[in-house]
């Protein structure tokens, strides 16, 4: 459903670039020493080793569109981070390909589930060793074996779209980021009681800090939607975090903002080499209205029970239309369409329905009943 994607991962980008831009233009804490401190914290996965030729740019004339790969990763190797008993595979738990129009006035993104089976191209690991190509592997495996560069190459192979930049945000960094702003208020519709992974969160509205915040974004056993439901809750959490960061309670408190920026910079791996570069990216999007950004999940379906790939997702041929729109710098949806099919639920092993299609009705046309069902299916409180 459109509700699933509309409010979500735009906040990853906005939290990063708006915070950095705010610091760059001066907050009372700005100094070259502080900028250098943030620069030292930024992780670099290196430049993208493209599978595809980047579009030629002209010295004069219109800009080219931007295609930015946003990755939410979960290394689980930090002190106290292995809260769910899973090892530090370092896979990408959330992936969104964000398309920003050439005139920088509109943007939309496409989420790619971590459990989708895809082909991976040959990549080069951080130590210089070659990672062979593979067929029918889980989407998030590319990050585990080759980091963001390998994921960028895999994205180019899947979509046919050259990737301009990547920004990876490690969920392990949430702990410090959330504590830096005094916690994040989250609504939990039903108690999460996951003995297998030692995750327990009571129902109700709570201000989550530290381990509880990490538990919330990690848990994937509280709904039938598993990883797709977790992706939804991560997007919801990021929305709440960004709202807190951009509130007067943070922006008017330089020490709190500086602490958050420090924790954030520790969590970022990007090919953009500096705070100034992130600020430049934010500057390019200054005419973009965040409320107008749309998000969609790539059309997919679960493999049926009995299939060797049961428990994984198949990306459907309908995804080609999404990639074509990005390549042509077209909007996510045709505004001239007079009708569209009713929304469908996300695919899960027990519900092999196709996820939302690019021709689906706008979010504000979805009935309240459908919105409530969608929220319940994904461990979210019903929209107000």
C-alpha positions in Angstrom: 0.0 0.0 0.0 1.1 3.5 -0.5 0.8 4.2 3.2 3.6 1.7 3.6 6.2 3.7 1.7 5.1 7.4 1.8 6.3 8.3 5.3 9.4 6.2 5.4 12.9 6.3 4.2 13.0 9.8 2.9 13.8 10.5 6.6 17.1 8.7 6.3 18.2 11.2 3.6 16.7 14.2 5.4 18.2 13.3 8.8 21.6 13.0 7.2 21.7 15.9 4.9 19.5 18.4 6.8 21.5 17.9 10.0 24.8 18.3 8.2 23.5 21.3 6.2 22.3 22.9 9.4 25.7 22.5 10.9 27.4 23.8 7.8 25.5 27.1 7.8 26.2 27.7 11.4 24.5 26.8 14.7 26.8 28.3 17.3 28.8 25.1 17.5 30.2 25.4 14.0 34.0 25.4 13.8 36.5 23.9 11.4 37.7 21.7 14.3 34.2 20.3 14.7 33.8 19.7 11.0 37.1 17.9 10.9 35.9 15.8 13.8 32.8 14.8 11.9 34.8 14.2 8.7 37.1 11.7 10.6 34.0 9.8 11.8 32.5 9.4 8.3 33.1 5.9 6.9 34.2 5.5 3.3 33.3 2.4 1.3 35.2 3.8 -1.7 34.0 4.9 -5.1 31.4 2.9 -7.0 32.9 0.6 -9.5 30.2 1.0 -12.0 28.7 -1.7 -14.2 27.0 1.0 -16.3 28.4 4.1 -17.9 27.3 7.3 -16.1 25.4 9.8 -18.2 27.5 12.5 -19.8 27.1 15.9 -18.2 27.3 19.3 -19.9 29.1 22.3 -18.6 26.0 24.3 -19.4 22.3 23.4 -19.4 20.0 21.1 -17.4 21.3 18.9 -14.6 21.1 15.1 -14.7 18.8 13.2 -12.4 20.3 11.8 -9.2 20.0 8.2 -8.2 21.1 7.6 -4.6 21.3 4.2 -2.9 20.1 4.4 0.7 21.1 1.4 2.9 20.1 0.6 6.4 22.7 -2.0 7.6 23.0 -4.1 10.7 26.5 -5.2 11.5 25.6 -6.5 15.0 29.3 -6.5 15.9 29.4 -3.4 18.2 29.6 -3.8 21.9 26.2 -5.0 23.2 24.6 -5.0 19.7 24.0 -8.7 19.3 20.7 -8.5 21.1 18.8 -11.0 19.1 21.3 -13.8 19.0 22.1 -13.4 15.3 25.7 -13.1 14.1 27.4 -10.0 12.6 26.7 -10.8 8.9 26.7 -7.1 8.0 23.9 -7.4 5.5 21.8 -4.6 4.3 18.4 -4.8 6.1 16.8 -1.9 4.2 17.5 -0.8 0.7 15.9 2.2 -1.1 16.9 3.5 -4.5 16.0 7.2 -4.3 15.5 9.1 -7.6 15.8 12.9 -7.5 14.6 14.7 -10.7 16.9 16.6 -12.9 15.3 19.9 -11.8 15.6 18.9 -8.1 11.9 19.6 -7.4 10.6 16.1 -7.0 11.8 12.7 -5.8 10.7 9.2 -5.1 12.2 6.0 -3.9 11.8 2.2 -4.5 12.3 -0.2 -1.6 14.0 -3.5 -2.3 13.3 -6.2 0.3 16.4 -7.9 1.8 14.9 -11.4 1.2 14.5 -10.9 -2.6 16.4 -13.4 -4.7 18.6 -11.7 -7.4 21.7 -12.2 -9.5 24.9 -10.6 -8.1 27.7 -9.4 -10.4 31.4 -9.9 -9.8 32.6 -7.5 -7.1 35.8 -6.6 -5.3 36.0 -6.9 -1.5 37.6 -4.2 0.7 40.8 -6.3 0.9 41.0 -6.4 -2.9 39.9 -10.0 -3.4 37.4 -10.8 -6.1 33.9 -11.9 -5.2 32.5 -14.1 -7.9 29.2 -13.5 -9.5 26.2 -15.5 -8.3 22.7 -16.3 -9.3 19.6 -16.6 -7.1 21.1 -15.1 -3.9 19.5 -13.0 -1.3 19.6 -9.3 -1.9 21.4 -8.4 1.4 24.2 -10.9 0.8 26.0 -8.4 -1.5 26.5 -6.0 1.4 27.7 -8.8 3.7 30.4 -10.0 1.2 31.3 -6.8 -0.6 29.9 -3.8 1.2 28.0 -0.9 -0.4 30.0 -0.9 -3.6 28.9 -4.5 -4.3 25.4 -3.6 -3.5 25.6 -0.6 -5.8 26.8 -2.9 -8.6 24.0 -5.3 -7.9 21.5 -2.5 -8.0 22.8 -1.4 -11.4 22.6 -5.0 -12.7 19.0 -5.4 -11.5 17.7 -2.0 -12.6 19.9 -0.8 -15.5 20.3 2.5 -13.6 23.7 4.0 -12.9 24.0 4.8 -9.2 25.4 8.3 -8.4 25.9 7.9 -4.6 25.3 5.6 -1.7 24.7 6.4 1.9 24.7 3.5 4.4 23.4 4.0 7.9 24.3 1.4 10.5 21.4 0.5 12.8 23.9 -0.1 15.6 24.4 3.7 15.6 20.8 4.2 16.6 21.6 3.6 20.2 23.8 6.7 20.5 21.7 8.8 18.1 18.5 8.1 20.0 20.0 8.8 23.4 21.6 12.0 22.0 18.1 13.5 21.4 16.5 12.2 24.6 14.7 9.2 23.1 12.1 8.7 20.4 8.4 8.3 21.1 6.9 5.2 19.4 3.4 3.6 19.5 3.4 -0.2 19.8 -0.1 -1.7 19.2 0.5 -5.1 20.9 3.2 -6.2 23.3 6.3 -7.7 21.6 7.2 -10.9 23.5 10.0 -12.6 21.6 11.7 -15.1 23.9 13.8 -16.6 21.1 15.6 -13.3 20.6 15.1 -11.8 24.1 13.1 -8.9 22.8 10.3 -7.6 25.1 8.5 -4.3 24.6 5.1 -3.5 26.2 2.1 -2.2 24.2 1.4 1.5 24.3 3.2 4.7 23.5 6.7 4.8 24.9 9.8 7.0 24.7 12.4 4.4 23.6 16.0 4.8 24.4 19.2 2.7 24.2 18.6 -1.0 24.0 14.8 -0.7 23.6 15.2 1.4 20.5 17.7 -1.1 19.1 15.3 -3.9 20.0 12.4 -2.2 18.1 14.3 -1.7 14.8 15.7 -5.2 14.9 12.7 -7.3 15.8 11.2 -9.2 12.9 9.1 -11.8 14.7 6.2 -9.7 15.9 4.1 -9.8 12.7 3.4 -12.3 10.0 5.1 -9.9 7.5 8.5 -10.7 9.0 11.2 -8.7 7.2 8.7 -6.6 5.2 7.0 -5.7 8.5 10.3 -4.9 10.1 11.2 -2.6 7.2 7.9 -0.8 7.8 8.7 -0.3 11.5 12.2 0.8 10.7 10.8 3.5 8.4 8.3 4.5 11.1 11.1 4.8 13.6 13.3 6.9 11.3 10.3 9.2 10.7 9.9 9.7 14.4 13.7 10.2 14.9 13.9 12.7 12.1 10.9 14.6 13.6 12.7 14.7 16.9 16.0 15.9 15.3 14.3 18.7 13.3 12.2 19.8 16.3 13.0 23.0 18.3 14.0 20.7 21.2 17.0 19.6 19.3 17.8 22.4 16.8 17.8 25.1 19.5 20.1 23.1 21.8 23.6 23.2 20.2 25.1 20.6 22.5 22.4 18.1 21.9 22.6 18.7 18.1 26.4 18.3 18.2 26.1 15.0 20.1 23.6 13.7 17.6 25.7 14.8 14.6 28.7 13.1 16.1 26.8 9.8 16.7 25.3 10.1 13.2 28.6 10.6 11.5 29.9 7.5 13.2 27.1 5.5 11.6 27.5 6.6 8.0 29.5 5.0 5.2 29.3 6.9 1.9 31.2 7.7 -1.2 30.6 11.3 -0.4 33.8 12.1 1.2 33.1 14.9 3.6 30.5 16.9 5.6 30.8 19.6 3.1 29.9 17.1 0.3 26.8 16.0 2.3 25.9 19.7 2.7 26.3 20.3 -1.0 23.9 17.4 -1.6 21.4 18.9 0.8 21.8 22.2 -1.0 20.9 20.6 -4.3 17.7 19.4 -2.8 16.7 22.7 -1.1 13.8 23.2 -3.4 12.4 19.7 -2.7 9.3 19.5 -0.6 9.7 16.5 1.7 6.0 16.0 2.0 5.8 15.4 -1.7 8.3 12.5 -1.8 6.6 9.2 -2.6 7.9 5.7 -1.9 7.0 2.3 -3.4 8.1 -1.2 -2.7 9.3 -3.1 -5.8 6.6 -5.4 -7.1 7.3 -8.8 -5.5 5.7 -12.0 -4.4 6.6 -14.8 -2.0 7.6 -18.2 -3.4 4.8 -20.7 -2.5 5.1 -23.4 0.1 6.9 -26.4 -1.3 9.1 -24.4 -3.6 12.8 -24.7 -2.8 12.9 -20.9 -2.4 10.0 -20.8 0.0 10.5 -18.0 2.5 12.2 -15.7 -0.1 10.7 -13.2 -2.5 10.7 -12.9 -6.2 10.9 -9.5 -7.9 8.3 -9.4 -10.6 8.6 -8.2 -14.2 6.4 -5.3 -13.4 9.4 -3.8 -11.7 10.8 -3.0 -15.1 8.3 -0.1 -15.4 9.7 1.5 -12.2 13.2 1.3 -13.5 12.1 2.7 -16.9 10.5 5.7 -15.1 13.7 6.4 -13.3 15.8 6.2 -16.4 13.5 8.5 -18.3 13.2 10.9 -15.3 9.4 10.4 -15.2 7.2 10.6 -12.1 6.5 7.6 -10.1 2.8 7.6 -11.1 0.8 8.8 -14.1 -1.4 11.6 -12.8 -3.7 11.2 -15.9 -4.7 7.6 -15.0 -8.4 7.5 -14.4 -8.5 4.4 -12.4 -6.3 1.9 -10.6 -6.6 -1.5 -9.0 -7.3 -1.6 -5.3 -4.2 -1.9 -3.0 -2.8 -5.3 -2.2 -1.0 -6.5 0.8 2.7 -7.1 0.9 4.0 -10.6 0.0 4.9 -13.0 2.8 5.5 -16.7 2.8 2.0 -17.3 4.0 0.5 -14.7 1.7 1.9 -14.8 -1.8 0.2 -11.7 -3.1 1.9 -9.2 -5.2 3.0 -6.0 -3.5 1.9 -2.6 -4.5 2.1 -1.8 -8.2 3.3 1.5 -9.7 -0.2 2.3 -10.9 -1.8 2.0 -7.5 -4.1 4.7 -6.1 -2.6 7.6 -4.1 -2.3 7.2 -0.3 -5.0 9.7 0.4 -7.4 7.6 -1.6 -6.9 4.4 0.4 -9.9 3.8 2.7 -9.4 4.1 6.5 -10.3 0.5 6.9 -7.4 -0.6 4.5 -5.0 1.8 6.3 -5.9 0.2 9.7 -5.5 -3.3 8.3 -2.2 -2.4 6.8 -0.9 -0.9 10.1 -2.1 -4.0 12.0 -0.4 -6.4 9.6 2.9 -4.6 10.1 3.0 -4.0 13.8 2.0 -0.3 13.7 -0.6 1.6 15.5 -3.6 2.7 13.3 -3.2 6.1 11.7 -5.0 9.0 13.5 
